Amino acid sequence: MTPALRITEVLLFQRHVTLRLPFRFGAATVTQCPQAFVRVRAEIGGKSFEGATAELMVPKWFDKSPSLTHEQNFEQLRESLRHARDAFLAGSDALSPYGHSQASGETAIGVSVARGLPRLAAQFGPALLDKAVADAALRATGLGWVDGVRAGVLGDPWSQRLEITHPARVVLRHTVGLADRLADGDEGPDPQDGLPATLEAAARHHGLHHFKLKLSGQIEADRERLTRIAAVLQRLGVDYRATLDGNETFTDASSLGAHWRALQAEPALADLLRRTLLLEQPLARAVALRESIASLPIGVPVILDESDDHPEALQQGLALGYRGISSKACKGIYRSMASAHRIAQDPRLLLSGEDLTCQAGLAVQQDTLLAASLGVRHIERNGHHYVDGFGAAPDEEAQAFATAHPGFYERGANGRPHLAVRNGQLDLSSLHTPGFASAAAPHWHSLQAIH
């Protein structure tokens, strides 16, 4: 069932995205950035098929060097996309989607690294090409993501050994950024657009019960903010679960251990820590896979995220005391599948679903279905919170996605489609469609070409 594809065209685009609320994580605050789009054409058995994908080019995540501007971060990711485009087009052989990833994708990563890109940024372009090529192959066979993976369409080594599920829904885990207002009475930005602007309002509006809380790495600030978050959720009467995200804010294992002990010593945080499911990437990637965390007094699984920039990352992390890793389509669909396969071998390990502020449309649909099909039961989603629906996309494009995917989107008071979060969950039923999770496409003429 595995088709052999010859890549005949790769087009790169971008669209400016303005956030309705500032998103602060680690040392970065994001208010605007471009979203990348990839459109490929592949020839299969003499016929031509199209595939597409999208991903936000978030600054200060792929490369957190303080010496780089946000625009320089964006250009790093454009460079990664160009290298991937050139490598995939240079391959003249007809290969499986996974075959293209191994041949052309690895070549592109090598070129990007040789030109100074960090591996996490170098992976970005190939990860998007992998998604778009998979989309084309699935459309060629008339199968959706789950059925296509089960049938071996991708030609990867994990499909037949994974229990790929056919999820009807998934729990949404709401991000609480470091700049987010918590209670309705808090001072701060409110775009007055009819959408929730605080944690309290979002929890009420969407029926939320899973949350991702950002840490600053500063004990007094974290202790005070987590205490306020716990009080808001307690006042709302939410039987919640939480995850904590360190975003590489700790420089060594010793400081991380001291930070955790300080949180445990705060009585007001006892209930929140009891409800905490995991701690995500607390150590900077430069030291995360060098220092053991096995002896630290952390009572929840610690997982990797930004350190996942090479195939051996998970195995190296497990040897140092980590208990899992994140699935993010921006790191590659095959990386997620490989991680899921390894984690399935040990019930003590976990695969989490995290977000790169996936925007409405291709990005959030593909990333959500990828993680949910691999067994992730709650996934961080924040693109709907920090951006108003489809943002700057033409209204016709937004309406086309909403019509093609009823249940996943709903129309707001202003008539614009937004992600539909009901009782803290997303309805995935409409994503099970031929191709990779989408029965609609961007309006390509409205996008800016990346040359």
C-alpha positions as CSV (number, residue, x, y, z in Angstrom):
1,M,0.0,0.0,0.0
2,T,3.1,2.3,0.1
3,P,3.1,4.6,-2.9
4,A,6.4,5.7,-4.5
5,L,6.4,9.5,-5.0
6,R,8.5,11.7,-7.1
7,I,8.5,15.3,-5.8
8,T,8.0,17.6,-8.7
9,E,7.3,21.0,-7.0
10,V,7.8,22.6,-3.6
11,L,6.4,26.1,-2.9
12,L,7.0,28.0,0.3
13,F,4.9,30.8,1.6
14,Q,4.3,32.9,4.7
15,R,1.5,34.9,6.3
16,H,1.9,37.5,9.0
17,V,0.2,36.7,12.3
18,T,-0.6,39.3,15.0
19,L,-1.4,38.0,18.4
20,R,-4.4,39.3,20.3
21,L,-2.6,38.9,23.6
22,P,1.2,38.9,24.3
23,F,2.6,35.4,24.8
24,R,5.4,35.3,27.2
25,F,7.4,32.1,27.8
26,G,10.9,31.9,29.3
27,A,12.7,35.1,28.5
28,A,10.7,35.8,25.3
29,T,7.5,37.8,24.7
30,V,5.8,37.3,21.3
31,T,3.3,39.7,19.9
32,Q,3.6,38.9,16.1
33,C,5.4,36.5,13.8
34,P,4.9,34.8,10.4
35,Q,3.3,31.4,9.8
36,A,5.0,29.2,7.2
37,F,3.1,27.3,4.5
38,V,4.4,24.5,2.3
39,R,2.7,23.2,-0.8
40,V,4.1,20.2,-2.6
41,R,3.2,18.4,-5.8
42,A,4.1,14.7,-6.2
43,E,3.8,12.3,-9.1
44,I,2.6,8.9,-8.3
45,G,2.0,6.3,-11.0
46,G,1.9,9.1,-13.7
47,K,-0.7,11.1,-11.8
48,S,-0.1,14.3,-9.8
49,F,-1.2,14.9,-6.2
50,E,-0.9,17.9,-4.0
51,G,0.0,18.0,-0.3
52,A,0.2,20.9,2.2
53,T,1.0,22.0,5.7
54,A,1.6,25.0,7.9
55,E,3.5,25.9,11.1
56,L,4.1,29.1,13.1
57,M,7.7,30.4,13.0
58,V,7.8,31.1,16.7
59,P,10.9,33.2,17.8
60,K,13.1,32.3,20.8
61,W,12.1,28.6,20.8
62,F,14.2,27.0,18.2
63,D,17.1,29.2,19.0
64,K,17.1,31.1,22.4
65,S,20.3,33.0,21.9
66,P,19.7,36.5,23.4
67,S,21.9,38.0,20.7
68,L,19.5,37.2,18.0
69,T,16.5,39.4,17.1
70,H,13.1,37.9,16.4
71,E,13.6,38.7,12.7
72,Q,16.8,36.8,12.7
73,N,15.0,33.8,14.3
74,F,12.4,34.0,11.5
75,E,15.1,34.0,8.9
76,Q,16.7,30.9,10.4
77,L,13.5,29.0,9.9
78,R,13.1,30.4,6.3
79,E,16.6,29.2,5.6
80,S,15.7,25.7,7.0
81,L,12.7,25.6,4.7
82,R,14.8,26.6,1.7
83,H,17.4,23.9,2.4
84,A,14.6,21.3,2.7
85,R,12.9,22.5,-0.5
86,D,16.2,22.2,-2.4
87,A,17.0,18.8,-1.0
88,F,13.6,17.3,-1.7
89,L,13.6,18.6,-5.2
90,A,17.1,17.4,-5.9
91,G,16.0,13.8,-5.2
92,S,15.0,12.3,-8.6
93,D,14.1,8.9,-7.3
94,A,10.5,7.8,-6.6
95,L,10.4,6.9,-2.9
96,S,8.0,6.4,0.0
97,P,7.2,9.4,2.1
98,Y,9.5,8.0,4.8
99,G,12.1,7.3,2.2
100,H,12.1,11.0,1.1
101,S,12.4,12.0,4.8
102,Q,15.5,9.8,5.3
103,A,17.2,10.8,2.1
104,S,16.3,14.4,1.5
105,G,15.4,15.4,5.0
106,E,18.6,14.3,6.6
107,T,20.5,16.0,3.8
108,A,18.8,19.3,4.5
109,I,19.4,19.0,8.2
110,G,23.1,18.5,7.5
111,V,23.3,21.5,5.2
112,S,21.5,23.7,7.8
113,V,23.7,22.6,10.6
114,A,26.9,23.1,8.5
115,R,25.7,26.7,7.9
116,G,25.3,27.4,11.6
117,L,21.7,26.6,12.4
118,P,21.0,24.8,15.7
119,R,19.6,21.3,15.0
120,L,16.1,22.2,16.4
121,A,15.8,25.0,13.8
122,A,17.5,22.8,11.1
123,Q,14.7,20.2,11.6
124,F,11.9,22.7,11.0
125,G,12.0,22.7,7.2
126,P,12.3,18.9,6.8
127,A,9.5,18.5,9.4
128,L,7.2,20.6,7.3
129,L,8.1,18.8,4.0
130,D,7.5,15.5,5.7
131,K,3.9,16.6,6.6
132,A,3.2,17.9,3.2
133,V,4.6,14.8,1.4
134,A,2.5,12.6,3.7
135,D,-0.6,14.6,2.9
136,A,0.0,14.1,-0.9
137,A,0.5,10.3,-0.4
138,L,-2.6,10.0,1.7
139,R,-4.6,11.9,-0.9
140,A,-3.2,9.6,-3.6
141,T,-4.6,6.6,-1.8
142,G,-7.8,8.2,-0.7
143,L,-7.1,7.5,2.9
144,G,-7.1,9.6,6.0
145,W,-4.2,9.8,8.5
146,V,-5.2,6.9,10.8
147,D,-6.3,4.5,8.1
148,G,-3.3,5.5,5.9
149,V,-0.8,4.9,8.7
150,R,-2.4,1.6,9.5
151,A,-2.2,0.6,5.8
152,G,1.5,1.4,5.6
153,V,1.1,4.4,3.2
154,L,4.1,6.3,4.8
155,G,6.5,3.4,4.5
156,D,7.9,4.0,7.9
157,P,9.2,1.3,10.3
158,W,6.8,2.0,13.2
159,S,3.2,1.9,11.7
160,Q,2.8,-1.8,11.9
161,R,4.1,-1.9,15.5
162,L,2.1,1.0,16.9
163,E,-1.4,0.9,18.2
164,I,-2.6,3.9,16.1
165,T,-6.0,4.9,17.5
166,H,-9.0,6.5,15.8
167,P,-9.7,9.3,18.3
168,A,-13.1,10.9,18.4
169,R,-12.0,13.7,20.7
170,V,-9.1,14.9,22.9
171,V,-8.9,17.0,26.0
172,L,-7.5,20.5,25.4
173,R,-4.8,21.7,27.9
174,H,-4.9,25.5,28.1
175,T,-1.6,27.4,28.2
176,V,-1.2,30.0,30.9
177,G,1.7,32.2,29.7
178,L,3.8,34.3,32.0
179,A,2.1,37.5,30.8
180,D,-1.5,36.2,30.9
181,R,-4.0,37.9,33.2
182,L,-5.3,35.4,35.7
183,A,-8.5,36.9,37.3
184,D,-11.0,39.0,35.4
185,G,-10.2,42.0,37.7
186,D,-6.5,41.9,36.9
187,E,-4.9,44.8,35.1
188,G,-3.6,44.1,31.6
189,P,-4.4,43.9,27.9
190,D,-8.0,43.1,26.9
191,P,-8.6,43.3,23.1
192,Q,-12.4,43.6,23.7
193,D,-13.0,41.1,20.9
194,G,-15.5,38.9,22.6
195,L,-13.0,36.2,23.3
196,P,-11.7,35.3,26.8
197,A,-8.7,37.4,27.9
198,T,-8.0,35.9,31.3
199,L,-7.5,32.4,32.7
200,E,-10.7,32.8,34.7
201,A,-12.7,33.8,31.6
202,A,-11.2,31.0,29.5
203,A,-11.9,28.3,32.1
204,R,-15.5,29.4,32.3
205,H,-16.1,29.9,28.6
206,H,-14.5,26.6,27.4
207,G,-15.2,24.4,30.4
208,L,-11.5,23.9,30.8
209,H,-10.0,21.3,33.3
210,H,-6.4,20.8,32.0
211,F,-3.8,23.6,32.1
212,K,-0.2,24.1,31.2
213,L,1.5,26.6,33.5
214,K,4.7,28.4,32.4
215,L,7.6,28.7,35.0
216,S,9.9,31.6,35.0
217,G,12.7,29.9,36.9
218,Q,12.6,32.6,39.6
219,I,11.4,31.1,42.8
220,E,9.6,34.0,44.3
221,A,7.8,34.9,41.1
222,D,6.9,31.3,40.4
223,R,5.7,30.7,43.9
224,E,3.5,33.8,43.9
225,R,2.1,33.2,40.4
226,L,1.3,29.5,40.9
227,T,-0.4,30.4,44.2
228,R,-2.6,32.9,42.4
229,I,-3.4,30.4,39.6
230,A,-4.4,27.7,42.2
231,A,-6.6,30.2,44.0
232,V,-8.4,31.1,40.7
233,L,-9.0,27.5,39.8
234,Q,-10.1,26.6,43.3
235,R,-12.6,29.5,43.3
236,L,-14.1,28.3,40.0
237,G,-14.5,24.8,41.6
238,V,-12.5,23.1,38.7
239,D,-11.3,19.5,39.3
240,Y,-8.3,20.3,37.3
241,R,-5.0,18.7,36.2
242,A,-1.9,20.7,35.3
243,T,1.5,20.4,33.7
244,L,4.4,22.7,34.3
245,D,6.8,24.0,31.6
246,G,10.3,25.1,32.5
247,N,11.2,26.3,28.9
248,E,14.9,25.7,29.6
249,T,15.0,28.3,32.4
250,F,17.3,26.2,34.7
251,T,21.0,26.1,34.1
252,D,21.8,22.9,36.1
253,A,20.1,20.1,37.9
254,S,21.1,21.5,41.3
255,S,19.2,24.7,40.8
256,L,16.2,22.8,39.5
257,G,16.1,20.6,42.6
258,A,16.3,23.6,44.9
259,H,13.5,25.3,43.0
260,W,11.2,22.2,43.3
261,R,11.9,21.9,47.0
262,A,10.9,25.5,47.5
263,L,7.6,24.9,45.7
264,Q,7.0,21.8,47.8
265,A,7.6,23.8,51.0
266,E,4.8,26.3,50.1
267,P,1.5,25.0,51.8
268,A,-0.6,27.0,49.3
269,L,0.8,24.9,46.4
270,A,0.3,21.5,47.9
271,D,-3.0,20.9,46.1
272,L,-1.7,22.2,42.8
273,L,1.4,20.0,42.9
274,R,-0.8,17.0,43.8
275,R,-2.7,17.7,40.6
276,T,0.4,18.2,38.4
277,L,1.0,15.5,35.8
278,L,4.5,16.3,34.5
279,L,7.3,18.9,34.3
280,E,8.5,19.8,30.8
281,Q,12.1,20.6,29.8
282,P,13.3,22.5,32.8
283,L,17.0,22.3,32.0
284,A,18.6,24.3,29.1
285,R,19.3,22.0,26.2
286,A,23.0,22.6,26.5
287,V,23.0,20.6,29.8
288,A,19.8,18.7,29.8
289,L,21.3,15.5,28.2
290,R,24.5,15.8,30.2
291,E,23.3,16.0,33.8
292,S,21.3,13.2,35.5
293,I,18.1,14.3,37.2
294,A,17.4,10.8,38.6
295,S,18.1,11.7,42.2
296,L,16.2,15.0,42.2
297,P,13.2,15.1,44.6
298,I,10.7,15.8,41.8
299,G,7.5,13.8,42.4
300,V,6.2,14.0,38.8
301,P,7.6,12.7,35.5
302,V,10.1,15.1,33.9
303,I,10.0,15.1,30.1
304,L,12.0,16.5,27.2
305,D,10.9,19.0,24.6
306,E,13.5,21.4,23.2
307,S,16.2,18.7,23.6
308,D,14.4,16.6,21.0
309,D,16.7,17.7,18.2
310,H,18.2,14.3,17.2
311,P,16.9,10.7,17.0
312,E,18.7,9.5,20.1
313,A,17.4,12.3,22.4
314,L,14.7,10.2,24.1
315,Q,16.9,7.2,24.8
316,Q,19.6,9.5,26.2
317,G,17.1,11.3,28.4
318,L,15.7,8.0,29.8
319,A,19.2,7.1,30.9
320,L,19.4,10.3,32.8
321,G,16.1,10.0,34.6
322,Y,13.6,11.5,32.2
323,R,10.3,9.8,31.9
324,G,9.0,10.9,28.5
325,I,9.0,13.4,25.6
326,S,6.7,15.7,23.7
327,S,5.0,15.2,20.3
328,K,5.2,18.3,18.2
329,A,4.7,18.2,14.4
330,C,7.3,21.0,14.1
331,K,9.9,18.4,15.2
332,G,8.7,15.8,12.7
333,I,5.9,13.3,12.4
334,Y,8.4,10.4,12.3
335,R,10.1,11.6,15.5
336,S,6.6,11.5,17.2
337,M,6.0,8.0,15.9
338,A,9.4,6.8,17.0
339,S,8.9,8.2,20.4
340,A,5.4,6.7,20.7
341,H,6.8,3.3,19.8
342,R,9.5,3.5,22.5
343,I,7.2,4.8,25.2
344,A,4.7,2.0,24.5
345,Q,7.2,-0.5,25.7
346,D,7.2,0.9,29.2
347,P,4.1,1.9,31.2
348,R,6.1,4.2,33.3
349,L,6.9,6.5,30.4
350,L,4.7,9.0,28.7
351,L,4.2,10.9,25.4
352,S,2.8,14.4,25.9
353,G,1.2,16.7,23.3
354,E,2.6,20.2,23.3
355,D,2.0,23.3,21.1
356,L,4.0,25.7,18.9
357,T,1.0,28.1,19.0
358,C,-0.5,26.1,16.1
359,Q,-2.8,28.3,14.1
360,A,-6.4,27.5,12.9
361,G,-6.3,25.5,9.7
362,L,-3.7,23.0,8.6
363,A,-1.3,23.5,11.5
364,V,-3.6,22.8,14.4
365,Q,-5.6,20.1,12.6
366,Q,-2.6,18.0,11.6
367,D,-0.7,18.4,14.9
368,T,-3.8,17.6,17.0
369,L,-4.6,14.4,15.1
370,L,-1.0,13.3,15.0
371,A,-0.7,13.4,18.8
372,A,-4.2,12.0,19.5
373,S,-3.7,9.1,17.1
374,L,-0.6,8.2,19.0
375,G,-2.5,7.9,22.3
376,V,-2.1,11.4,23.7
377,R,-5.2,12.1,25.8
378,H,-4.7,15.8,26.6
379,I,-2.9,18.2,24.3
380,E,-1.7,21.7,24.8
381,R,-3.5,24.1,22.4
382,N,-3.0,27.9,22.6
383,G,-3.2,29.3,19.1
384,H,-6.9,29.9,19.6
385,H,-6.2,31.9,22.8
386,Y,-3.4,34.1,21.5
387,V,-4.8,34.7,18.0
388,D,-8.4,35.6,17.0
389,G,-9.6,32.6,15.0
390,F,-7.9,32.5,11.5
391,G,-6.3,35.9,12.1
392,A,-5.4,37.6,8.8
393,A,-6.6,34.8,6.6
394,P,-9.2,35.8,4.1
395,D,-12.8,35.3,5.3
396,E,-13.4,32.9,2.5
397,E,-10.6,30.7,3.6
398,A,-11.7,30.7,7.2
399,Q,-15.3,29.8,6.2
400,A,-14.1,27.0,4.0
401,F,-12.2,25.3,6.9
402,A,-15.2,25.8,9.2
403,T,-17.6,24.3,6.7
404,A,-15.3,21.4,6.0
405,H,-14.7,20.7,9.7
406,P,-17.9,21.2,11.6
407,G,-17.4,20.4,15.3
408,F,-13.8,21.4,15.2
409,Y,-14.7,25.0,14.6
410,E,-17.6,27.2,15.6
411,R,-18.6,30.7,14.5
412,G,-18.2,33.3,17.1
413,A,-20.4,36.3,17.9
414,N,-18.7,38.2,15.1
415,G,-19.3,35.4,12.6
416,R,-15.7,34.5,12.3
417,P,-14.8,30.8,12.9
418,H,-12.8,29.9,16.0
419,L,-11.6,26.6,17.5
420,A,-14.6,24.9,19.2
421,V,-13.7,23.9,22.7
422,R,-16.6,22.3,24.5
423,N,-16.3,21.0,28.0
424,G,-12.6,21.3,27.7
425,Q,-12.5,19.0,24.7
426,L,-12.0,19.1,20.9
427,D,-14.2,17.1,18.5
428,L,-11.8,15.4,16.0
429,S,-14.4,13.5,14.0
430,S,-14.2,15.8,10.9
431,L,-10.4,15.4,10.8
432,H,-10.7,11.8,9.7
433,T,-10.9,12.7,6.0
434,P,-8.8,11.7,3.0
435,G,-5.4,13.4,3.3
436,F,-3.7,14.6,6.4
437,A,-6.5,15.9,8.6
438,S,-7.9,18.5,6.3
439,A,-10.6,18.8,3.7
440,A,-9.9,22.4,3.0
441,A,-6.8,24.4,1.8
442,P,-5.3,27.8,2.3
443,H,-6.0,30.5,-0.3
444,W,-2.6,30.3,-1.8
445,H,-2.9,33.6,-3.7
446,S,-3.3,35.4,-0.4
447,L,0.1,34.3,0.9
448,Q,3.5,35.8,0.4
449,A,6.1,33.7,-1.4
450,I,9.3,32.7,0.4
451,H,12.0,32.6,-2.4
